[in-house]
Amino acid sequence: MSTIKIAIASGKGGTGKTMIATSLAACLDKHIPVQFLDCDVEAPNAHLFLKPEIDSLQAAVILIPEVDQDACTACGKCVEVCEFHALAQMGDQILLFPQLCHGCGSCQRVCPVSAIHETPRQIGNLRFGKARSGIRFLTGDLTISEPMPTPIIRQLKARSTDECEITILDSPPGASCAVVATIHDADFVILVTEPTPFGLHDLKQMLGVLDQTGSPGGVIINRDGIGDVRVEAYLAQTSYPVMMKIPYQAEIAVGLAKGEVFSDLFPQYQAKFINLYKNIIEILNDKEKV
């Protein structure tokens, strides 16, 4: 069985991305096996809503070089090959700046005297558990002061399973490398926006990302009614459909502040989230026929 991966993303923070992701997971959990990945490892918060029981903790590590200075001939080839300037040469010494290292291993491969070996360096944690009636829940957290969330996102995704019918990936906000790492192999991407000038500006950025990755997608407009119609007017010129609109209501914000799942607060939306999933499946089936 192959899981269908649906990523929930947004060009800017605070649009309601996690609200949509957790609601979709909660609604589908009543019908099919669901897996949820909170890929916003710099500020994970899906656990505040789904309230998983974490039963496993693993270190998230990257492999960084360690130079044997006795064996090193200071040829400088490792410095030359490092695209991220994590290595520098001072006289006959090779210096490492570990927080710049991406763990690509190029320096080890080009060393002509095998003076470099890789050693693990912890950059955060991976957490696994169950939520609600059976959602398989995966999340991670990047250690404060560490600059690169993408290795943790990749490690989270590597530990996902194909045994669940649906995998929901709650992406970081924005259009950074971490977002691309989250959505690049998704079957479908839901972009959550708001009808404001900032919302439209950042939505355009994310639509550009989808155009580059070739991922099919659709848009959910949250806080409908607070701005204008420019978001819908822009989308009408694209191939990306508006799949749902959620009006602005103060009661939603109050409930979310208490850690409530949106679809639990407003049960009338449960059928809408099920229909959202069915629409996505129809779009993917139509794509396969082309």
C-alpha positions in Angstrom: 0.0 0.0 0.0 1.3 3.5 -0.9 0.4 6.4 1.3 -1.0 9.6 -0.3 1.0 12.6 0.9 -0.9 15.9 1.4 1.2 18.8 2.5 -0.3 21.9 4.1 1.7 25.0 3.5 1.4 28.8 3.5 3.5 31.7 2.2 3.3 33.4 5.6 2.9 32.5 9.2 -0.4 32.9 11.1 -2.7 32.0 8.2 -4.2 29.0 9.9 -2.1 26.3 8.3 -1.9 24.1 11.4 -5.6 24.6 12.0 -6.3 23.1 8.6 -3.7 20.3 8.9 -4.9 19.2 12.4 -8.6 19.4 11.4 -8.1 17.4 8.3 -6.2 14.7 10.3 -8.9 14.6 13.0 -11.7 14.2 10.5 -10.0 11.5 8.4 -8.9 9.6 11.5 -12.5 8.5 11.9 -12.4 6.7 8.6 -8.9 5.8 7.4 -5.4 5.2 8.9 -3.7 8.6 9.2 -0.1 9.7 9.7 0.7 13.3 10.7 4.2 14.9 10.4 4.7 18.2 12.0 7.6 19.5 9.9 7.7 23.0 11.4 10.6 21.8 13.5 11.7 25.4 14.5 8.3 26.0 16.2 6.2 22.8 16.2 2.7 23.3 17.6 0.5 20.6 16.1 0.9 18.7 19.4 -1.0 21.4 21.2 -4.1 20.5 19.2 -3.8 16.7 18.5 -2.3 16.1 22.0 -0.4 12.9 21.1 1.1 10.5 23.6 4.8 10.5 22.7 6.3 7.0 23.3 9.6 7.3 21.5 12.4 9.9 21.3 15.4 9.8 19.0 18.3 12.2 18.5 18.4 14.0 15.2 21.9 14.1 13.9 24.0 15.0 11.0 27.4 13.6 10.1 30.2 16.2 10.2 33.9 15.8 9.4 36.6 15.2 11.9 40.1 15.9 10.6 43.0 13.8 11.8 45.6 16.5 11.9 48.5 14.0 12.1 47.4 12.4 8.9 46.4 15.6 7.2 48.8 17.0 4.6 47.0 20.4 4.5 46.5 20.1 0.7 43.3 22.2 1.0 41.1 20.0 -1.3 38.5 19.6 1.4 38.3 23.4 1.8 37.9 23.9 -1.9 35.1 21.4 -2.3 33.0 22.7 0.7 30.2 24.9 -0.8 29.1 26.0 2.6 32.5 27.3 3.9 32.3 25.0 6.9 36.0 24.3 6.5 38.9 26.8 6.4 42.6 26.5 6.2 45.0 28.4 8.4 48.6 27.5 7.7 48.9 23.7 8.1 45.6 23.4 10.1 42.1 22.7 8.8 39.5 24.3 10.9 35.8 23.2 11.1 32.8 25.5 11.7 30.2 22.8 12.6 27.1 24.9 12.4 27.9 25.7 8.8 28.3 22.0 7.9 25.4 20.5 5.9 26.8 16.9 6.3 27.2 16.3 2.6 30.4 14.2 3.0 32.2 15.8 0.0 35.3 16.7 2.1 35.7 13.1 3.2 35.4 11.8 -0.4 38.0 14.2 -1.9 40.6 13.8 0.8 43.6 12.1 -0.9 45.1 10.7 2.4 41.8 9.6 4.1 42.5 12.0 7.0 38.8 12.9 7.3 36.1 10.7 8.9 32.5 11.6 9.8 31.2 11.8 13.3 27.6 12.3 14.4 26.5 15.7 15.8 23.1 16.1 17.4 21.0 19.1 16.1 17.7 18.3 17.7 15.2 15.5 18.5 12.6 13.3 16.7 9.5 12.4 18.6 7.0 9.7 17.8 3.6 8.7 19.2 -0.1 8.3 18.7 -2.9 10.9 18.7 -6.7 10.7 19.0 -8.1 7.3 18.0 -5.0 6.2 16.1 -3.1 9.0 14.2 0.5 8.1 13.9 2.2 11.3 15.0 5.8 12.4 14.1 7.4 15.7 15.1 10.8 17.1 15.6 12.5 20.1 17.3 15.6 21.9 16.2 18.0 22.7 19.0 18.0 26.5 19.7 21.1 28.1 18.0 21.1 25.5 15.3 20.6 27.1 11.8 19.4 24.2 9.6 16.0 22.6 10.0 16.0 20.7 6.7 18.1 17.6 8.0 15.5 17.1 10.8 12.6 17.3 8.2 14.3 14.8 6.0 14.8 12.4 8.9 11.2 12.8 10.0 10.0 11.9 6.5 12.4 9.0 6.3 10.7 7.5 9.4 7.2 7.8 8.0 5.5 4.6 6.9 3.5 3.6 3.8 1.1 1.6 6.0 -1.1 4.6 6.5 -3.5 5.5 3.7 -2.9 9.2 4.1 0.1 11.2 5.3 -0.5 14.9 6.3 2.6 17.1 6.4 2.3 20.3 8.3 4.9 22.5 6.6 6.9 25.4 8.1 5.5 28.8 7.1 7.2 30.8 4.3 8.9 29.6 1.1 12.3 28.6 2.5 14.4 25.5 1.9 12.6 23.8 4.8 9.3 24.3 3.0 10.7 22.8 -0.2 12.1 19.9 1.7 8.6 19.3 3.2 6.5 19.5 0.0 8.9 18.3 -2.7 7.5 14.7 -2.9 4.0 15.5 -1.8 1.2 14.2 -4.0 -0.9 17.3 -3.3 -0.2 20.7 -1.6 -2.9 22.7 0.1 -1.9 26.4 0.4 -3.6 28.3 3.2 -3.9 32.1 2.8 -5.9 35.1 3.9 -7.6 37.7 1.8 -5.1 40.5 2.5 -2.3 42.2 0.5 0.3 40.3 2.6 -1.6 37.1 2.1 -1.7 37.6 -1.7 1.9 38.6 -1.9 3.1 35.5 0.0 0.6 33.2 -1.8 2.2 34.3 -5.1 5.6 33.2 -3.8 4.3 29.7 -2.9 2.5 29.3 -6.2 5.8 30.0 -7.8 7.3 27.2 -5.8 4.6 24.8 -6.8 5.1 25.8 -10.4 8.8 24.9 -10.1 8.2 21.6 -8.3 5.2 20.6 -10.5 3.2 19.6 -7.5 -0.6 19.8 -7.9 -2.3 22.0 -5.4 -5.3 24.0 -4.3 -6.0 26.9 -1.9 -8.0 27.4 1.2 -8.9 31.0 2.1 -9.0 31.5 5.9 -10.5 34.5 7.6 -12.7 35.2 4.6 -14.3 38.6 4.8 -11.5 40.5 6.6 -10.0 41.9 3.3 -10.9 42.0 -0.3 -11.4 39.8 -3.3 -8.0 40.2 -4.9 -6.9 36.7 -3.8 -9.8 35.1 -5.5 -9.4 37.3 -8.6 -5.8 36.3 -8.9 -6.5 32.6 -8.4 -9.2 32.8 -11.1 -6.3 33.4 -13.6 -4.4 30.3 -12.5 -5.0 26.6 -12.5 -5.2 26.4 -8.7 -8.8 26.1 -7.3 -10.2 27.6 -4.2 -11.1 24.4 -2.3 -12.6 25.9 0.9 -13.3 29.3 2.5 -13.5 29.8 6.2 -15.0 33.0 7.4 -13.4 35.2 10.1 -15.0 34.5 13.5 -13.7 35.5 16.9 -14.9 32.2 18.3 -12.4 30.3 16.1 -9.5 32.3 17.6 -10.8 31.8 21.1 -11.1 28.0 20.6 -7.6 27.7 19.0 -6.1 29.7 21.8 -7.4 27.0 24.1 -5.9 24.2 22.0 -9.1 23.0 20.5 -9.2 21.4 17.0 -11.2 23.6 14.7 -13.3 20.8 13.3 -14.2 19.7 16.8 -15.3 23.3 17.7 -17.4 23.5 14.5 -18.7 20.0 13.7 -20.4 21.4 10.5 -17.0 21.6 9.0 -16.2 17.9 9.4 -18.1 17.0 6.3 -16.3 19.8 4.4 -12.9 18.3 5.4 -14.0 14.9 4.2 -15.2 16.4 0.9 -11.9 18.3 0.7 -10.1 14.9 0.9 -12.4 13.4 -1.7 -11.8 16.3 -4.1 -8.1 15.8 -3.7 -8.4 12.2 -4.6 -10.5 13.0 -7.6 -7.9 15.5 -8.8 -5.1 13.0 -8.4 -7.1 10.3 -10.2 -7.8 12.7 -13.1 -4.1 13.5 -13.2 -3.2 9.8 -13.6 -5.6 9.5 -16.5 -4.0 12.3 -18.5 
